Amino acid sequence: MKDYTKINQKMFDKWVEAGWQWGIPITKEVYDKAKQGIYEIYLTPTKKVPTDWLKDIKGKHILGLASGGGQQMPILQALGAKVTCLDISEKQLETEKKLSKEFGYDINLVQADMTNPLPFQDETFDLIFYPVSNVYIEKVEPVFLECYRIVKKGGVLLSGLDNGFNFAFDDEDGKILFDLPFNPLKDIEQYEYMVKHDYGIQFSHTMEEQIGGQLKAGFRLVDIYEDTNLSGYLKENNIPSFYATKSIK
């Protein structure tokens, strides 16, 4: 199914209209506090990005990759960065546009599918902010290669990554749902499960794919932390299901 990203695009728009938590924009109060240097920003569900991961970004060119929704981009702009947001979801980008007009700042908005070559010149950005989105694409290594191409030498890639546990375990009782890897394009049972629950088309990825993919692209990993879900069985048992990485070109 080559057009699975179009399924996900429609699903994102549907989720946003239904009040999806990752599509609810920040308030003006949060934005104003960020302008004073008081902020929280997330690559993964619960643990905020360390402040030293975002130091000295004033005046820097930052790409929010798959970062629409008015949550991260306004914060980064308030901290003094020049921001570009790429997302496949029209609704998520509409939120970004609406918020920038309300709060009075400039943002470059790009609607694109990140499974295709990214529509930017080589060495365009100082930093790429890439929250958990790999679950919505089948192959992650090409994205890291593109990130390496478009980030400047010495530039930074901040990534939120999923370790696959959410696809393996039932979040109600912890029972095993599926073997890994999880790929609905290759398993009809997994595909029917995703369709039944309106989850779009999602995929599990290994550390070899995600961290190894960054390293093979040329990045140097300099920091990492783990995180949990917002709620559910895995969260209650403090089982991490996400990790975030800081890598440098």
Secondary structure, 3 states (H helix, E strand, C coil): CCCHHHHHHHHHHHHHHCCCHHHCCCCHHHHHHHHCCCCCCECCCCCECCHHHHCCCCCCEEEEECCCCCCCHHHHHHCCCEEEEEECCHHHHHHHHHHHHHHCCCCEEEECCCCCCCCCCCCCEEEEEECCCHHHCCCCHHHHHHHHHHEEEEEEEEEEEECCHHHHECCCCCCECCCCCCCCCCCHHHHHHHHHCCCCCCCCCCHHHHHHHHHHHCCEEEEEEEECCCCCHHHHCCCCCEEEEEEEC
